[in-house]
Amino acid sequence: MAAKKSSMNWIVKNLLLGALFVIVLIAAISIFLSVRTRHGREVTVPDLTSQTVSDASSAAGAAGLRIQVTDSVYMKRMARGAVVSQLPKAGAKVKPGRKISLTINSLVPKKVSMPNLVHVSLRQAKAELTAKGLVLGRLTYVSDIATNNVLQQQYRGRNIEPGRQLYTGSVIDLVLGLNGADAMTYVPNLHGFKYLRAVDALHENSLNVSGLFFDKSVRTYNDSLNAVVYSQRPAATGYPTVMGTGVTLYLSVDGNPSAD
């Protein structure tokens, strides 16, 4: 009888040990996967534009992110080697450890071939210009069956043919279609946005920059790149406005108008 009881105790003990092992194993796997995938964790991408690659690397590292320089453009008034643009953009939510692709200002100008943007969407045209190191300028809208369909591409007020060689940083204006049924957009709230990011946001909403006013804290071109919007006209009311509408931006280095 004692032997039978001892045998039963041995079976129960082993079953309990087996169950404990399974629980510990499941917990370990769960912890490993959580660490491995950083489950549920997100970080906000910092604004790295106008920084040196070294400073951008430090800022990204502080946020738990990494950087990689993937392209370069040439902008005469911008500091050499400074970050011109980034992907994902500032403010995006990503997982820790994500690589941020940077386009930097090259040391010497280079020429690129003008792409053919006619009959593509505004979004695609903007992406192609950015990939070439060219800058999207003014958006002009005319009546057409397809809204935001590129009808003409222009450089310095004249149509420019695909294939023409231009310096990176050249500004390209677009003439776009506008169907009356889809003619409305919304003015975004740009308060706190840096200069280039604010311009980018306006273009994404089919709007133009009608004026730029920098206060006395902005003394150099680099200051202008670091300046942030403290006011805008018209404001972001939430009411629709016509595509192509101009928005005036007021900027300061610290986001507050200088009284000097």
The 8 nearest C-alpha neighbors of each residue, nearest first, counted from 0:
[[1, 3, 2, 4, 5, 6, 7, 8],
 [0, 2, 4, 3, 5, 6, 7, 8],
 [3, 1, 5, 0, 4, 6, 7, 8],
 [2, 4, 6, 0, 1, 5, 7, 8],
 [5, 3, 1, 7, 6, 2, 8, 0],
 [4, 6, 2, 8, 3, 7, 1, 9],
 [7, 5, 9, 3, 4, 8, 2, 10],
 [8, 6, 4, 10, 9, 5, 11, 3],
 [9, 7, 5, 11, 6, 10, 12, 4],
 [8, 10, 6, 12, 7, 11, 13, 5],
 [11, 9, 7, 13, 12, 8, 14, 6],
 [12, 10, 14, 8, 13, 9, 15, 7],
 [13, 11, 9, 15, 10, 14, 8, 16],
 [12, 14, 16, 10, 15, 11, 17, 9],
 [13, 15, 17, 11, 16, 12, 10, 18],
 [16, 14, 18, 12, 13, 17, 19, 11],
 [15, 17, 13, 19, 14, 18, 20, 12],
 [16, 18, 14, 20, 15, 19, 13, 21],
 [17, 19, 15, 21, 20, 16, 14, 22],
 [18, 20, 16, 22, 17, 21, 15, 23],
 [19, 21, 17, 23, 18, 22, 24, 16],
 [20, 22, 24, 18, 19, 23, 25, 17],
 [23, 21, 19, 25, 24, 20, 26, 18],
 [22, 24, 26, 20, 21, 25, 27, 19],
 [25, 23, 21, 27, 22, 26, 20, 28],
 [24, 26, 28, 22, 27, 23, 29, 21],
 [27, 25, 29, 23, 24, 28, 22, 30],
 [28, 26, 24, 30, 29, 25, 31, 23],
 [29, 27, 31, 25, 30, 26, 32, 24],
 [28, 30, 26, 32, 27, 31, 33, 25],
 [31, 29, 33, 27, 28, 32, 26, 34],
 [32, 30, 28, 34, 33, 29, 35, 27],
 [31, 33, 35, 29, 34, 30, 36, 28],
 [32, 34, 30, 38, 37, 31, 36, 35],
 [35, 33, 37, 31, 32, 36, 30, 38],
 [34, 36, 32, 33, 37, 31, 38, 30],
 [35, 37, 38, 33, 34, 32, 31, 94],
 [38, 36, 34, 33, 40, 35, 39, 94],
 [37, 39, 33, 36, 40, 34, 32, 35],
 [38, 40, 37, 41, 33, 94, 36, 34],
 [41, 39, 38, 37, 94, 42, 95, 93],
 [40, 42, 94, 93, 92, 95, 39, 43],
 [41, 43, 93, 92, 94, 95, 44, 62],
 [42, 44, 92, 90, 91, 45, 93, 41],
 [43, 45, 89, 90, 91, 92, 42, 46],
 [46, 44, 89, 47, 43, 90, 59, 58],
 [45, 47, 89, 48, 44, 90, 88, 85],
 [48, 46, 55, 50, 45, 49, 82, 85],
 [47, 49, 82, 50, 83, 84, 46, 85],
 [50, 48, 82, 81, 83, 224, 47, 51],
 [51, 49, 81, 48, 82, 55, 47, 54],
 [52, 50, 81, 54, 53, 55, 80, 82],
 [51, 53, 55, 54, 56, 50, 81, 82],
 [52, 54, 56, 51, 55, 57, 50, 58],
 [55, 53, 57, 51, 56, 52, 50, 58],
 [56, 54, 52, 58, 47, 53, 57, 50],
 [55, 57, 53, 59, 54, 58, 60, 52],
 [58, 56, 60, 54, 55, 59, 61, 53],
 [59, 57, 55, 61, 60, 56, 54, 62],
 [58, 60, 64, 56, 62, 61, 57, 65],
 [61, 59, 63, 57, 64, 62, 58, 56],
 [60, 62, 58, 59, 63, 57, 64, 56],
 [61, 63, 59, 60, 64, 58, 42, 44],
 [64, 62, 60, 95, 61, 96, 59, 65],
 [63, 65, 96, 59, 60, 97, 62, 95],
 [66, 64, 98, 59, 60, 99, 97, 96],
 [67, 65, 99, 98, 100, 56, 68, 59],
 [66, 68, 100, 101, 69, 99, 98, 65],
 [69, 67, 101, 100, 70, 102, 66, 103],
 [68, 70, 101, 100, 102, 67, 71, 103],
 [71, 69, 102, 68, 103, 101, 72, 100],
 [70, 72, 103, 102, 105, 104, 73, 69],
 [73, 71, 104, 132, 105, 167, 103, 74],
 [72, 74, 108, 104, 105, 167, 168, 75],
 [75, 73, 168, 77, 76, 104, 72, 167],
 [76, 74, 77, 73, 108, 78, 168, 79],
 [75, 77, 74, 220, 78, 221, 79, 73],
 [76, 78, 74, 75, 79, 221, 220, 104],
 [79, 77, 81, 80, 76, 221, 104, 49],
 [78, 80, 106, 104, 81, 105, 77, 103],
 [79, 81, 104, 103, 105, 51, 78, 82],
 [82, 80, 51, 49, 50, 104, 103, 79],
 [81, 83, 103, 48, 49, 50, 84, 102],
 [84, 82, 103, 48, 102, 49, 104, 81],
 [85, 83, 102, 48, 82, 101, 103, 86],
 [84, 86, 101, 100, 88, 87, 102, 99],
 [87, 85, 88, 100, 99, 101, 84, 89],
 [86, 88, 85, 99, 91, 89, 100, 44],
 [89, 87, 86, 85, 91, 90, 44, 46],
 [88, 90, 46, 44, 45, 91, 87, 47],
 [89, 91, 44, 43, 88, 45, 92, 46],
 [90, 92, 44, 89, 43, 88, 87, 93],
 [93, 91, 43, 42, 41, 44, 90, 94],
 [94, 92, 41, 42, 91, 43, 95, 97],
 [93, 95, 41, 97, 42, 40, 96, 37],
 [96, 94, 63, 97, 64, 42, 41, 93],
 [95, 97, 64, 63, 65, 94, 98, 93],
 [98, 96, 64, 95, 94, 65, 99, 93],
 [99, 97, 65, 66, 64, 100, 96, 67],
 [98, 100, 66, 86, 65, 67, 87, 101],
 [101, 99, 67, 86, 85, 68, 69, 66],
 [102, 100, 85, 68, 69, 84, 67, 103],
 [101, 103, 70, 71, 84, 83, 82, 69],
 [104, 102, 82, 71, 83, 81, 80, 105],
 [103, 105, 80, 72, 73, 79, 81, 71],
 [106, 104, 73, 71, 72, 107, 80, 79],
 [105, 107, 79, 104, 80, 108, 73, 78],
 [106, 108, 105, 109, 73, 79, 104, 72],
 [109, 107, 73, 166, 167, 110, 105, 106],
 [108, 110, 166, 167, 107, 111, 73, 72],
 [109, 111, 166, 165, 167, 164, 108, 112],
 [112, 110, 165, 164, 166, 167, 113, 131],
 [111, 113, 164, 162, 163, 114, 165, 110],
 [112, 114, 162, 161, 163, 164, 111, 115],
 [115, 113, 161, 116, 112, 162, 127, 128],
 [116, 114, 161, 117, 113, 160, 162, 152],
 [115, 117, 124, 119, 114, 118, 149, 152],
 [116, 118, 149, 150, 119, 115, 151, 152],
 [119, 117, 149, 148, 150, 116, 120, 151],
 [120, 118, 117, 149, 116, 148, 123, 124],
 [121, 119, 148, 123, 122, 147, 124, 149],
 [120, 122, 124, 147, 123, 125, 148, 149],
 [123, 121, 125, 120, 124, 126, 203, 119],
 [122, 124, 126, 120, 125, 121, 127, 119],
 [125, 123, 121, 127, 126, 122, 116, 120],
 [124, 126, 128, 122, 123, 127, 121, 129],
 [125, 127, 123, 129, 124, 128, 130, 122],
 [128, 126, 130, 124, 129, 125, 123, 131],
 [129, 127, 133, 131, 125, 130, 126, 124],
 [130, 128, 132, 126, 131, 127, 133, 125],
 [129, 131, 127, 128, 132, 126, 133, 70],
 [132, 130, 128, 129, 133, 127, 111, 167],
 [131, 133, 167, 129, 72, 130, 168, 128],
 [134, 132, 168, 128, 169, 167, 131, 129],
 [135, 133, 170, 168, 169, 171, 136, 128],
 [134, 136, 171, 170, 172, 125, 133, 128],
 [137, 135, 172, 171, 170, 134, 138, 173],
 [136, 138, 172, 207, 139, 173, 135, 171],
 [137, 139, 173, 174, 243, 172, 207, 140],
 [140, 138, 174, 175, 243, 173, 137, 141],
 [139, 141, 175, 176, 174, 177, 243, 138],
 [142, 140, 176, 177, 175, 143, 139, 174],
 [141, 143, 177, 176, 178, 140, 144, 179],
 [144, 142, 176, 177, 178, 145, 141, 146],
 [143, 145, 178, 146, 176, 177, 142, 179],
 [146, 144, 143, 176, 148, 178, 177, 147],
 [145, 147, 177, 176, 178, 148, 181, 144],
 [148, 146, 176, 175, 121, 120, 149, 177],
 [147, 149, 120, 176, 175, 146, 145, 118],
 [150, 148, 175, 117, 118, 119, 151, 174],
 [151, 149, 117, 175, 174, 118, 148, 176],
 [152, 150, 174, 149, 173, 117, 153, 158],
 [153, 151, 173, 158, 172, 159, 174, 116],
 [154, 152, 158, 172, 157, 159, 171, 156],
 [155, 153, 171, 157, 156, 159, 158, 172],
 [154, 156, 157, 153, 171, 170, 172, 158],
 [155, 157, 154, 153, 158, 172, 171, 159],
 [158, 156, 153, 154, 155, 159, 152, 172],
 [159, 157, 153, 152, 154, 160, 151, 156],
 [158, 160, 153, 154, 152, 157, 161, 163],
 [159, 161, 163, 162, 158, 113, 115, 152],
 [162, 160, 115, 113, 114, 163, 159, 112],
 [161, 163, 113, 112, 114, 164, 160, 115],
 [164, 162, 113, 112, 161, 160, 165, 159],
 [163, 165, 112, 111, 110, 113, 162, 166],
 [166, 164, 110, 111, 167, 112, 163, 169],
 [165, 167, 110, 109, 169, 168, 111, 108],
 [166, 168, 132, 133, 73, 169, 72, 110],
 [167, 169, 133, 74, 134, 73, 132, 166],
 [168, 170, 133, 167, 166, 134, 171, 165],
 [171, 169, 134, 136, 135, 133, 168, 172],
 [170, 172, 154, 135, 136, 153, 134, 169],
 [173, 171, 136, 137, 153, 152, 138, 135],
 [172, 174, 152, 138, 151, 153, 175, 139],
 [175, 173, 139, 151, 150, 140, 149, 138],
 [176, 174, 149, 140, 147, 150, 148, 139],
 [175, 177, 143, 146, 148, 147, 141, 145],
 [178, 176, 146, 142, 143, 141, 140, 182],
 [177, 179, 146, 144, 180, 181, 143, 145],
 [180, 178, 182, 181, 177, 142, 183, 146],
 [179, 181, 178, 182, 183, 177, 146, 144],
 [182, 180, 179, 178, 183, 146, 177, 184],
 [181, 183, 179, 241, 242, 180, 178, 177],
 [184, 182, 241, 240, 242, 181, 239, 185],
 [183, 185, 240, 239, 242, 241, 204, 186],
 [186, 184, 239, 240, 187, 237, 238, 204],
 [185, 187, 235, 188, 184, 234, 204, 237],
 [188, 186, 235, 189, 185, 201, 200, 204],
 [187, 189, 235, 190, 186, 234, 231, 236],
 [188, 190, 192, 187, 197, 191, 228, 231],
 [189, 191, 228, 229, 192, 188, 230, 227],
 [190, 192, 228, 227, 189, 229, 254, 193],
 [193, 191, 227, 189, 197, 228, 190, 196],
 [192, 194, 227, 196, 226, 195, 197, 225],
 [193, 195, 197, 196, 224, 227, 226, 198],
 [196, 194, 198, 197, 193, 199, 224, 192],
 [195, 197, 199, 193, 198, 194, 192, 200],
 [198, 196, 200, 194, 199, 195, 192, 193],
 [199, 197, 195, 201, 200, 196, 202, 194],
 [198, 200, 196, 202, 197, 201, 195, 203],
 [199, 201, 203, 197, 198, 202, 196, 204],
 [202, 200, 206, 198, 204, 203, 199, 207],
 [201, 203, 205, 206, 199, 204, 200, 207],
 [204, 202, 200, 201, 205, 199, 122, 206],
 [203, 205, 201, 202, 206, 184, 200, 185],
 [206, 204, 202, 242, 203, 243, 201, 207],
 [207, 205, 243, 201, 202, 244, 204, 242],
 [208, 206, 245, 243, 209, 244, 246, 201],
 [207, 209, 246, 245, 210, 247, 198, 206],
 [208, 210, 245, 247, 246, 207, 211, 248],
 [211, 209, 247, 208, 248, 212, 246, 245],
 [210, 212, 248, 247, 249, 213, 209, 208],
 [211, 213, 249, 250, 248, 214, 210, 247],
 [214, 212, 250, 251, 249, 217, 211, 215],
 [213, 215, 216, 251, 217, 257, 256, 250],
 [216, 214, 217, 257, 259, 213, 218, 251],
 [215, 217, 214, 252, 218, 251, 257, 213],
 [218, 216, 222, 215, 223, 214, 219, 213],
 [217, 219, 216, 222, 215, 220, 223, 221],
 [220, 218, 222, 221, 217, 223, 224, 216],
 [221, 219, 223, 222, 76, 224, 77, 218],
 [220, 222, 224, 223, 219, 225, 77, 49],
 [221, 223, 219, 217, 225, 220, 224, 226],
 [224, 222, 226, 220, 221, 225, 217, 219],
 [225, 223, 221, 222, 194, 226, 49, 220],
 [224, 226, 222, 223, 193, 252, 221, 227],
 [227, 225, 252, 251, 223, 224, 193, 250],
 [228, 226, 193, 250, 192, 254, 191, 251],
 [227, 229, 250, 190, 191, 192, 249, 230],
 [228, 230, 254, 190, 250, 249, 255, 227],
 [231, 229, 249, 228, 248, 190, 232, 250],
 [230, 232, 248, 234, 247, 233, 249, 246],
 [233, 231, 234, 247, 246, 248, 230, 235],
 [232, 234, 231, 246, 235, 247, 186, 236],
 [233, 235, 232, 231, 236, 186, 188, 230],
 [234, 236, 188, 186, 187, 237, 233, 185],
 [237, 235, 238, 234, 186, 233, 185, 239],
 [238, 236, 235, 185, 239, 186, 187, 234],
 [237, 239, 236, 185, 240, 235, 186, 184],
 [240, 238, 185, 184, 183, 237, 241, 186],
 [239, 241, 183, 184, 185, 242, 238, 244],
 [242, 240, 183, 182, 244, 184, 243, 239],
 [243, 241, 205, 244, 183, 184, 182, 206],
 [242, 244, 206, 207, 205, 138, 139, 241],
 [245, 243, 206, 242, 241, 207, 246, 240],
 [246, 244, 207, 209, 208, 206, 243, 247],
 [245, 247, 208, 209, 232, 233, 207, 248],
 [248, 246, 210, 232, 209, 231, 211, 208],
 [249, 247, 231, 211, 210, 212, 230, 250],
 [248, 250, 212, 230, 228, 229, 213, 231],
 [251, 249, 228, 213, 227, 229, 226, 212],
 [250, 252, 226, 254, 253, 214, 227, 255],
 [251, 253, 226, 254, 216, 227, 225, 217],
 [254, 252, 251, 255, 226, 227, 256, 216],
 [255, 253, 251, 229, 227, 252, 228, 191],
 [254, 256, 253, 251, 229, 257, 252, 250],
 [257, 255, 251, 214, 258, 254, 229, 250],
 [258, 256, 259, 214, 215, 216, 255, 251],
 [257, 259, 256, 215, 214, 255, 216, 251],
 [258, 257, 215, 216, 214, 256, 217, 255]]
